[in-house]
Amino acid sequence: MDIDSTQDIDNTLAIDRSGAGLVARVANATKSYGAGAGSVHALDDVSIGIRAGQFTAIMGPSGSGKSTLMHIMAGLDSVTAGRVWLGDTEITALGDAQLTILRRRRVGFVFQSFNLVPTLDVSGNILLPFELDGRKPSAEEREWVDHLIDSLGLGDRLTHRPHELSGGQQQRVAIARALGTRPDLIFADEPTGNLDSRTGREVLALLAAASVSYGQSIAMVTHDPIAAGYADRIVFLADGRVVHERERSTPEEISSYMLGMEQRA
Ligand SMILES: Nc1ncnc2c1ncn2[C@@H]1O[C@H](COP(=O)(O)OP(=O)(O)OP(=O)(O)O)[C@@H](O)[C@H]1O
């Protein structure tokens, strides 16, 4: 869908404002840095939602506001104006302590640089979100984590430290860690940025499978049309605004849209 037309903009906003079936959303979100003539609008009146059970890619040129949007939806950063919800909870005005608890319980993260704790082994890294929440996994959660460990092929690596693993294995640990608490939403920030293309495709297939098999909602920031080709829906940002969104597309279709975007800029 191209949201250049007024009708489409209305439709998009109507869906986002209802909040139904959305695991995170922003309404009229603006994020500005600095004041006066020199101010930068990292986000400029953005209204968008992440749909439950879907794998959503957020794309756009460098500086278009992708990371800012992700950080705001994850409660890692605040808006200058507008409103933000994580699930049904409005987080716009929550303080740091409340946001930290909400993030631990409702959000998982997968980063480009894996962000594993170097002093913990694989098992300790995967169970860290439970540890940080001050509890042990229940028997049912333990079963789920064991299932993840098996299906991600990490069973014979549990006592290894991150530096003893390949990049692909480290990212699989990060995915197991993110899925372990069954968060409402996983944010993945350029998850294949540090991987070779074959390993990157394996990681993307695992994320897509988590969305199909477990109904896991995932929002992924990426520059890469091949990565976005794994998503159910692709949201394009330019200059801090949502300029286009489309359902599942091939890498060629995505590249061609991006090329057109650069030519229009
Ligand atoms: N702390 C900050 N202070 C000032 N400007 C900022 C700050 N953080 C981001 N910006 C600006 O906001 C805009 C959007 O940045 P953002 O990092 O969200 O873009 P991005 O699309 O994620 O870029 P990239 O793909 O390069 O990571 C950019 O112009 C950036 O320079």
The ligand as a Tripos MOL2 file, in Angstrom:
@<TRIPOS>MOLECULE
LIG
   31    33     1     0     0
SMALL
NO_CHARGES

@<TRIPOS>ATOM
      1 N1         20.9090   11.9370   20.4010 N.pl3     1 LIG1
      2 C1         20.7260   12.5850   19.2510 C.ar      1 LIG1
      3 N2         21.0120   13.9150   19.1510 N.ar      1 LIG1
      4 C2         20.8010   14.5840   17.9920 C.ar      1 LIG1
      5 N3         20.3240   14.0230   16.8560 N.ar      1 LIG1
      6 C3         20.0350   12.7080   16.9030 C.ar      1 LIG1
      7 C4         20.2270   11.9340   18.0810 C.ar      1 LIG1
      8 N4         19.8430   10.6440   17.8100 N.ar      1 LIG1
      9 C5         19.4430   10.6270   16.5220 C.ar      1 LIG1
     10 N5         19.5570   11.8640   15.9820 N.ar      1 LIG1
     11 C6         19.2190   12.2510   14.6040 C.3       1 LIG1
     12 O1         17.9180   11.7850   14.3210 O.3       1 LIG1
     13 C7         17.8310   11.3000   12.9860 C.3       1 LIG1
     14 C8         17.3290    9.8540   12.9800 C.3       1 LIG1
     15 O2         18.3010    9.0060   13.5840 O.3       1 LIG1
     16 P1         18.1370    7.4260   13.6830 P.3       1 LIG1
     17 O3         19.3520    6.8920   14.3740 O.co2     1 LIG1
     18 O4         16.8210    7.0990   14.2520 O.co2     1 LIG1
     19 O5         18.1540    7.0050   12.1430 O.3       1 LIG1
     20 P2         18.3170    5.5460   11.4910 P.3       1 LIG1
     21 O6         17.3290    5.4980   10.3840 O.co2     1 LIG1
     22 O7         18.2310    4.5080   12.5350 O.co2     1 LIG1
     23 O8         19.7800    5.6450   10.9060 O.3       1 LIG1
     24 P3         20.8820    4.4770   10.6550 P.3       1 LIG1
     25 O9         20.3000    3.5860    9.6210 O.co2     1 LIG1
     26 O10        22.0600    5.2480   10.1540 O.co2     1 LIG1
     27 O11        21.1230    3.8050   11.9730 O.co2     1 LIG1
     28 C9         19.2160   11.4710   12.3770 C.3       1 LIG1
     29 O12        19.2340   12.6870   11.6670 O.3       1 LIG1
     30 C10        20.1140   11.5620   13.5850 C.3       1 LIG1
     31 O13        21.2570   12.3230   13.3130 O.3       1 LIG1
@<TRIPOS>BOND
     1     1     2 1
     2     2     3 ar
     3     2     7 ar
     4     3     4 ar
     5     4     5 ar
     6     5     6 ar
     7     6     7 ar
     8     6    10 ar
     9     7     8 ar
    10     8     9 ar
    11     9    10 ar
    12    10    11 1
    13    11    12 1
    14    11    30 1
    15    12    13 1
    16    13    14 1
    17    13    28 1
    18    14    15 1
    19    15    16 1
    20    16    17 2
    21    16    18 1
    22    16    19 1
    23    19    20 1
    24    20    21 2
    25    20    22 1
    26    20    23 1
    27    23    24 1
    28    24    25 2
    29    24    26 1
    30    24    27 1
    31    28    29 1
    32    28    30 1
    33    30    31 1
@<TRIPOS>SUBSTRUCTURE
     1 LIG1         1 GROUP 0 **** ****
